[in-house]
Amino acid sequence: MASKPHVGVIGAGLSGLRCADILVQNGARVTILEARDRVGGRVHQDELGGHLVDLGPNWIHGTGENPILTIAHATETVVHDPEGHNILISRDGQLVSEEVASKISEFMWTTVGEAFEYSNAHGDIIPPERSLYDYFQEKLEQTQFSQTEKQMCLDSCRLWGAYVGDPIERQSLKFFRLEECVDGSEYCLILYQCDESANIFIDNYFVASTYKRILAHVAKSAQTHVDIQLNRPVVRIEAPPRDSSDPGQHQVTLSTAAGEQYTFDEVVVTCPLGWLKRNTDAFIPPLPDRLLQAINSISYGRLEKAYVTFPRAFWHDTTNDNTNGSSQATKSPVFAQFLEPSYTDYPHGIEWNQECLSLASLPDKTAQPTLLFYTYGPCSTYIVSKIANLDPSSPEYKNTLIDFLKPFYARLPGYNPTSPDCVPSEILATRWQTDPYAGNGSYCNFQVGLTQADKDIEALRSCVGVGEGRGLWFAGEHTAPFVALGTTTGAYWSGERAAMQVCQKLGLGSAGANGVRDDSLPSAGRK
């Protein structure tokens, strides 16, 4: 081509930023249209009690050659494996003994590992309606647990919903293998879609100092070399079939909510899956049926977070005065699970079990007297509906969240209702389900009823009927390699893959010869 091809990227999240970086390195001119007034997409921070907290992803899933972990090390981002003492609170609000809690935890994690193996080995014949919950129930019936222990096991297993963003009664067992990256198990044998096969052994790290430096690193090249247009929500994507008589024409036209129009040789759409579900009519002409089927079939999770900060981490005392007046020595909890509670009111028919992580357990410079609660599914939807229209600085917002969280944190060791240390000083909850640019949810998952979820993901990756023919490509965590679906690593890799597809089509740089040029990472981080 006589001049640099002009590529448009919709979205300045990790996927779009990485895609733009690779495109520029290989000789393209790139413009990013971003709906928000900032870059990062769902990777975003806010301040709480003098500390930054992540409103989006908190974790890095996977070690080895994981590029996000490599960037974390290069930017001196503090990551932490939050292992330690975990506690279990029973349905009646009592602390479960360590012996029983360990027994339940061992059953859950062992069964999750077995479920991955079973899904990998028998996915072709597992009925589409069979759920992860069904598998837990069947395995539990093979144990010698008491009825009380079995009930606690099921309650604890239900908290796996916080990993996938929805209740496990809706989690497909047939395609549970596609969630394997989340677990951190040792059962991953994954076909990576760039002609590589690898055994992937995954650990999970909490990003203790937040994703701020990681995002800055990923964004640096794009912010230097790319035309990033903020506050430009795209509402129309016109990608007619290519005119073979004029291969140099601009093929794709993007229109924004303000009526602006941009034309490009190729366009990469990195909008979240939830946005695609709600905006399929933005594509002119309509997307091919195979892509529409994939977009509509893959599910979208409802994971939300609530941070509650106290003057002091009262649950980290070595000796705790409990509400019943007794005093006992306890270990400082890292994770706390609250099984389906009988000690608080909640809407009928909604799972109300909760899980929280103590940020006081993080390394010294990042530790804070804060509890991070993970909510999911109908419970998170209910809470978001209560705060959706409230000002986060208002007393009503704070009181609404305290009413929800207090029955749980009041069950932690060391809680004393008369102590000012046990009164929240600040509180903040996410509202991704009301965010149209996030797709009104969190990230992709795979629910019962699906018959070809793996092929749906592959269809989106290969951009069936729109890539070569219409100059339209898809990226984002929902198009990632199976080992990284729904993660920041997956978003990053998907941006690389989409950039490679475009470069190969246009014959640009080393990526035009099936390679990725990247001078921004230490050699250990390159794939």
N, C-alpha and C positions, 0 to 999 in steps of 0.2 A: 504494500500500500504506500502511496506517495507520501502521506502524512501519518502521524500517529493515530491509530484508531482510538476513538473516544468511547470509553466504557462507563456506564452508569451503575452505581451500587445503591440499592435502596436499603437504608439502615446503617447506623454507625455503632452497632454493637461489636462484640469481639469478632464475630464472623465477617461482618462488613469491613471492619478495620484491617483484619488480616488479609482478606481478599484484595482490598485496595493496595496494600503494601506489596503483595506478590505481583499484581498487575503492573504497578509503577516500576518495580525492579526489572520487569521484562519488557518495558518500552511502551506501555499504554499510557494514554492520558485518561485520568479518572476523576469523576465527580461523584460525591456521595450526597444523597438527599436524605436528611435525617428529620423525622417528625418532631423530635424533642429539641430543647434548647441546649443540649449537651450531648457528648458522645458517651458510649458505654452501654446503652440499652438497659437490660436487666442487671447489669453489673453497676451498682450504684451504692453510695454511702450517705449516711446522715450522722449528725452528732447527737450523742446522748450522754448526758452527765459528764461532759468534758472528754469523751472518747468517741472515736468514729466506730460505727457499726455498719455491717453490710446489710442492705435491704434485699439484695438479690442473693446470689450463691455465696455460701460460707465455706465450701469445701473444695479440695482438689482430690479427685478420684483417680488413683493410680499413680504409681511411681515409675521406676525404670526410665524410659525415654519420653515421659510425659512432658510436652513442651511448656505447659503452664507451670509445672513444678520447677522446670529449668529456669524459667523466667523469674519465678519467686526467689530462687537462690541468687540469680544474677542481680536482682533489685533489692536484696537483703530484706525481702518480705518474710515476716516471722510466720512459720507454719508449725503446727503442733498436733501430735497424736494424742487425743484426749483420753488416754486410758487411765483407769483408776477405779475408785470405789463407786459402784452404781447401786442405787436403792430402788426398792419397789414398794409402792403404797397400795394396799389392798382396797377392795371396793368399799369397805367400811372405814377407810381412812387410816388404817394402822400400818406401821412399818413392818414389812414382811421380814422374817428372819433371813440372815445371810445364807444359811443352808438351803432354804426353800427358794430364795431368789436366784441363787446360783444354779439350782436344778432347773428352774424355769428358763433362765437365760441360755443354758446349755442346750435345752431342747429346742428353743427357737432358732438359734444360730445353726445348730446341726441340721434341723429340718429345712431351713432356708438353703443351705448348701446342697442338701439332697434334692430339693425342688429344682434347683438350677441344673443339676445333673440329669434329673428325670426329664425336664423340659428339653434339654439338649439332645438326649438320647431318643425320646419318644414324641417329640413335637409333632411329627407327621400324623400320628394316630390319636393324639389327645383330643377329645371332643372340644369344640370351640367354647362351649358353655361351662366347661370345668374351670373352677377358680382356684387361686392360691389358698383361699380359706378352706375349700373342700380338701385340699391336700393336707393342710394342717390338721383338720379334723380326723382324717383317715390315719395319719401317723400317730395322733394322740391316742386313738383307740387301741393301738398296739402296745402302749405303755402300761406299766403297773401303777400309775399315779392314782392318788385318791381323787374323788370327785371334785373336792375343793381345789386341788392342784391342777386338775384338768381345766377347770374354769379359769384359773389364773393364767394358765398357759395360753388359752384361747384369747383372753383379754390382752395379754402381752404380745401375742402374735399379731393381733389387730393393729398394734402400733407400727407394724411394718408399713402401714398406710402413709406414715410420715416420710417414707423413702420414695414412694411413687406418687404421692399427692392425692390419693383417693383411697377409699376403703378396699381392703384386700378381697372382700366379697365380689368386687368388680375387677380384680386383677386377673388377667388371663394366665392360666397355668401353661397353656399351649405356647405362649410367647413370653413366658417369664424369663427365658434365656436372654431376651433383648433388654432386660433390666439389670443384667449381670454386673455391669460396670458400677452400679450403685452400691452393691453389697460389700465389695472388698474381699470376696471369697477367692479361693484358689481353684476354681472350677472353670475358668474362662479359657476355652479354646475357640478363638475368633478368627474368621476370615476377614482380614482387613482389605478394603476395597481398592487398594492400589497395588494389587498383585503381590501382596505379602501375606504369609501365614505365620502366626506367632502364638505361643502360650503366654497369656498375659496374667501376671500375678499382681493383684491390686491391693493397695492400702489406701486409707482415707486420711487426709490431713485437713484439719481445721485451719483456715487462714486467719491467724490470731491478730495480725496487724491490718486486716482487711485487704480487699483486692485493689486498693487505690494505686499502689505502685505497679502492680501487674497491668492494670488498665493503662496507666500512663506509658508503660513500655510498649504495649501493643499498639497504642494510638500514636506514638511519636512519629513514625514514618508518614502515616496518613496526614497528620496535622502539619507536617513539613512540606510534603510533596503533592498533596491531593486537595482539590477544591471541595471543601466540606461545607455544604449548605444546610444550616440548622433551621428549625422551625419550617420545614418543608414537608408536611405530610402528603404522601402520594395517594391520590384517589382514583387515578385512571392509568392503566398500563396498556398502551396500544402496540401490539406486536404482530403485525400481519405477516403472512408467509413471505419468504424471501423472493425477490424478483431476480431470477437468475440472469437476466439480461443486463442488470446493473448491480454487480456485487459490491460496489463501493458506496451504495446509497446508505443513508441513515435509516435504520429499520425500526427502531423502537422509540415511541414517544411517551413521555411521562408527564402527567398533569397533576398539579398540586391543588390543595384545598383552596388556595388563594387565586387559582386560575392561571398560574405560570405553567409554561410548557418547556420541556427539555427533550432534545433528540439525541440518540446514541446509536453507535454501531451494535453494541451488545449491552444487555442489562442483567445484573445479578440481583435477585430478590432475596434479601436475608430477613424479611419480616417473620416474626414468630408464627408457628403453626396456628395459634388461635386467631391471629389476624387474617391468615389465609382462609380459615374456616368462615369468617364473617365477611370476607371481602372478595369472594370468588367472582362476583359480578364486576369487579374493577378491571378484569382482564378482557380486552377487546382484540380479536374475537375470543370467545370463551376458551378456557383451557381444554385440552383433550379429555375425554371421559376417563381415561386411565389415571390421569393426574387428579382429577376431581374425586375419583373414587378413593385414591390414597389419602388426600387431604381430609375427606370426610370420615374415613375409617379410623385413622390414628387418633387416639384420645389425647386430651389436654388436661393436665393435672391442676389441682387446687391447693397447692402448698402455700401457706402464709406463715409469717413469723411475728412474734410479740416479744419485745425486749422490756424487761422491768428492772429498773436500777434502784438500789437501796443505799442509804448512807454507809452501810457496812454489810459485808457478806455474812449475815448472822448464821447461815447454815455451815460455815466453815470453822466454827468453834470446835475445839477438841472435847470440851465438856459442855453439854447443852441442857438448859433448863426448859423442859417441855411444857406445853400448856396444861398438862395434868399435874404439874407441880413437882414431878420427879426429876432427878438429875442423873444423866448417864453419859459415859464416854462414848463418842461416836467418831467414825472416820468421816472426813469431809467428802461429801458426794460430788461426783463429776456429772453423772447423768441421774435423773430421777424419772421414773415412770409411774404414772398415776392411773391405775386400772379403773374401769367404768365406775364412776363414783355414786355412792348412795347418800352422800353427805351434802349434796348440793342439788338444786333444781336446774333442769335443762330441758330443752324441747323434746317432746316424745319422738322416738324413732331415729334420733341422731346419736351416733357414737360420740361420746364426750370424754373418752380417755385422752390423756395428755402426756407429753414428754418434754423435758427441759434439760438444757445443758448449762452448767455453771461456768460463766466466763471468769469467775474468780480462780478457776483452776488453770487458766492460761499462764504462760511464762510471765515473769515479774513485770516487765515493762508494758505488757499488753493486758494484764489481768485487771478486771474491774468488778465491782460488786453488783453484777448483773446476771439475771437469769434469762436465757433465750428459750422461749417456748415455740415448738413447732406444731401448727394446727393444719388440718387437712380435710378435704372432702366437704360434706354438708356442714360440719362444725365450723370450718373456716369460712364458708359462705355465709353462715348465720352471723358470725362475729363481724365480718366485713360489712354486712348489710346494716349493722347497728352503728358503725362508725363512718360509713361511706361519706356522709354529708356533714361530718363534724370537723371543726377546726382542731388540729392536733394540739394547739396551745390552750384549748378551752377546758375548763373544769369538767364539763360534761363528757368530753372525750376520755379524759383520765379516769373519771369515775366509772364509765362504762367498761373500760378494760380492767380496772381493779375488781369490779363486781365479777367479771369472768375469771380472773386469774387468782384472786385471793383464796378461794376454797382449796386451791392446789398448793400455793407456796406456804399457806398457813399450816400445811401438814409436814413441812420440812423440819428436820432436827434444828433446834435452837430458836424456833419461832416463839415469840412472846407478844401477845396483842397489846401489851402496855408499853412495850419498848419502842422508842422513836426509830431505832435501827431497823425495825420490821415494817416501817411505813414507806411505801415507794416514794422516791424523790422525783423520778422521771419515768415515763412509759411511752412506748412507741410501737405501733403495729403496722405491718405492710398491708397494702390494699391492691395487690396485683389484679384481682378479679374485677376491679372497676377501671383498670387501665387499658384503654383500647389499643395503645401502641405495644403493650406487652401481650396482646391477644386475649385479655381478660382471663388470665390464668398464669400458670407457672412454666411447665415444660411438658414434653410429650410423654405419654405412657400408653399401655396396651391393655385394653379391657376385654372382658369376656365377650364372645360372639365373633371375634375377628377370625378370619380364615386364612389370610395371607399377609399379615402385618409386615413380615420381613420383605416380601416382594413390594409392598407399598412403599417402604423406605427406599428400596432400590429404584423404584420408579421415579421418586422425587429426586434422587441423586442423579439419575441419568437424564432427567428432564425430558421424558418421553414426549416426542412430538413438538417440542418448543425450542430445544437447545440449538441444534444445527439448523432447523427449519425456520425458526422465528427469532433467533438471537436472544432467547430468554432462558436464564439459568436460576436454579434455586440453591440456597445455602442456609445454614442455621442448624441448631442442635438437633432438630428433627430430621436432618439429612446426613447426620454424622455416621462414621463407621459404627458398627454394632457395639463395639467395645466402649464407646463414648457417647451413646445417645443420651440426650437430656443433660449434658454437662458442659462446662466452659471449655474443656478440652475438645469436646465434640464440635462446639461452635467454631473454635479456632481451626481445627482440621477441616471442617466443612468449607470455611473460607478459602483455605489453601486449595482444596479439591476443585471448587468452582472456578477459581482463578486459573488453575491448570487447564480446565476444560476450555475456557475462553482463549487462553494463550495458544493452546494446541489448534483450535479452530483458526485463529488469526496468524499462526506461525510466528509467534513472538518469542524472542529470547530462548533461554535454556529450557523454560517450561514448554516451549513448542516442541521440544524433543523429549518429552516425558520427564522433565526434571523440575525441581523447585529451587530457585536461587534465593538464598536468605542469608544476608550478612549480619543480621541483628542478634543472633544467638551464638553462645559458645558451641563448639562443634558437638559436644555431647547432647545438645538439644535438637540437632537436625534429624529429620527422618529420611 
